[in-house]
Amino acid sequence: MSPRSKSQLRAALLQNRRGVPKDVHDAEAEALCGWLKGLVTAGQTVCAYVPVGPEPGSIALLDTLLDLGAQVLLPVARNDADGVPQPLQWGKYRPGSLVRAEFGLREPPPPWLAPDAVGAAEVILVPALAVDRAGARLGRGAGFYDRTLRRASPSARLVAVVRDDELLDALPAEPHDVTMTHALTPRRGVVPLRR
């Protein structure tokens, strides 16, 4: 599939998400929280994210991770002086402390941890527009996560968080794409992916 087709797929998926009613989004976000107990155990480090707009998830999901006894790290996204996306830095999640950031994101305030902090995570919840059954993930195209996930532990569970209809049979993939080990969806829960 050509890069143009990949862009068209991103546009279609984003359009579909924008059409999801708020009550459906909120119910799906609540359902995602219900699956975390089978994914995360007390004492683990979990890298998660703060959803933007119609992205799956919620602040309640982050709070649930804390309630389960996990240390939660959230991404800090920055470009270098030339506008090139850099590997994500990480900040510890503390309820009520998120601040507005670049790219319309919310993130923890400093101090931040270096990109290599992702290597301590047993579970990494990754935002995705879609994921396929072989683990290919379609993100927004900036490359922040692909640059970062190469630093993850080989034993870490890389979990693409998507809506049920965004778990697809096949997606285009490129050599630099980091494959996911699992998907997390509202109805299906934690779904192992072929690697």
N, C-alpha and C positions, 0 to 999 in steps of 0.2 A: 504494500500500500504506500502511496507517495506521501511526502510530508503535507501536501495540500489536502489529501484525503484525511490525514490525521487531524489537521486543523478543522476540517468540516465535521469530523466526528466530535471533537471537543465542543464546537459551536452547538451541535445538536444536543449533546448531553447537558450543556449549560442551559440551553433553552428549556429542556425538559424539567430540569431542577427549578428553574424560575417559575414554572407552572404548578409546582406542588403547593397546595393550600397550606397555610400556617398550621392548622390543626393536625393535618397529616404529618407534616414535618415534626411537630412537637411529639406526636404519638410515636413516630419512628425513633426519635431521639431517646424517649423514655424506654422503648424496647431495647435499644442498644445497651443502655445501662444494665438491664436485666441479664445480659449475657456475660458481663465482666467477671462475675464470680467464678465462672468456669475457665477464665482466661488468665486471671491475675491472682497471685497469692501474696499474703503479707510479707513485707520485707523486700519485695522486688522493686527494681527501678523500672519505671514505665515512661517512655517518651510518648507524648500525646500531642495534641494541637488544639487551638481555639478555633472552632468553626467560623467561617465567614459567610454571611448571607444564607443561602440554602444548603450549604454543605452539611452532610450528616454529622450528628453529634450535638453537644451542648456543654455548657458550663457544669450542668448537673452530672455529666459523664465524668468530668475531671474530679468533682467532689466525691463521686462514687469510688473512684480509684483511691482517693485519700482514705475514705471510709474503710476500704479493704486492706489498708495498711501499706499501700505502695508509696514510694517517693515518685512524684510526678515532675518530669522535666518538659518544658514547653519550648518550641523553636523561636529563635531570634534570626530573622532573615535580613541580610544586608548584601548590597552590591559593592564591588570595589570601586576605586576612583574612575575606572573606565566603564562602569555600568555592568560589569560581569557578575552574575550571581556567585556568591561565595558559599562554602559549606556552612550549614546552620550552626549557630552557637545555641546554647541551652540555658534556660533560667528555671529555677525552682518555682513551682506553682504554689502560691499561697492565696487562699480565697480572698476576694475583694481587693487584690493588689495589681490587677492587670492594668496596663496603660496603653493608650493609642500609639500605633507605630507605623512605620513605612508600609506601603502596599495595602493600606486599609486594614491591617492586622491589629490584633491586641496581643500583648506579650508581657512577660514578667519584667519588672524594673531590674536594673543592674544590682548586684554584680552578676555577670554571666559566666557560664562555663565554656571552655573551648569546644570546638566541634568533636574532638575525640571523646567527649563525655558520653556520646551515643554508644560507645563501646561497652559501657557498664549496664546498659538496658537489657533486660530479659525479654521485654515486650515493647515493640514500637508500633504505635497506631499511626498510620500514614493516611493523610487525606488523598483521595483519588476521585477522578471523574468516572472511572470504570476500572475493572480488573477482569482478567480472563482466567479460565480454569487451569492454565499453565503458569499463572503467576505474573503475567505481563500486566503492568499498571500503566494507565493513562492519567498523567497529571496535567497541570495547566501549561506545561511546556517550558518553564523557566530553568528547571534542572537543579533547584536547591536540594531536593531529596536524593536525586541520583548522585550528586556530589557528596552527600553526607552519609548515605546508607552503606557506602563502601567501607566505612569505619566501624560499622556495627559488628558485634560478635557473631561468628558463624553459627552459633547456637541460638541467637535471638529469633523470636517469632516476629516476622515482618507482616503486619496485619493491615491490609487495605480496608478502610472503612467506607462502605458504599451502600446505596439503596439496593433493595433486592433486584430490581430490574437493571442494575448496573454491573451485575456479575454476569459476564458474557462468555460465550463459547470461545471466541478468539479476538485478539486485538493486534494491531501492528506493534512490533517491538524492534528496537535497535540494539546494537551490541553494548552500548553504554547503559542501557536500562537495567536497573536492579530489580530482580523478580521478587515477588511477595511469596511468603510461605502460607498465608491464610487470608481469607476475607472475613469481615464482620458485617453482617447485614441485619436489619431489624427483625425479619421473620425467620431467616435460616440460622441466625447466630453465627458461631465460629465455623467457618468452612475451610478445611484443608485444601490447598491447591497443589497440583503436581509441579515439581520443580525439575 
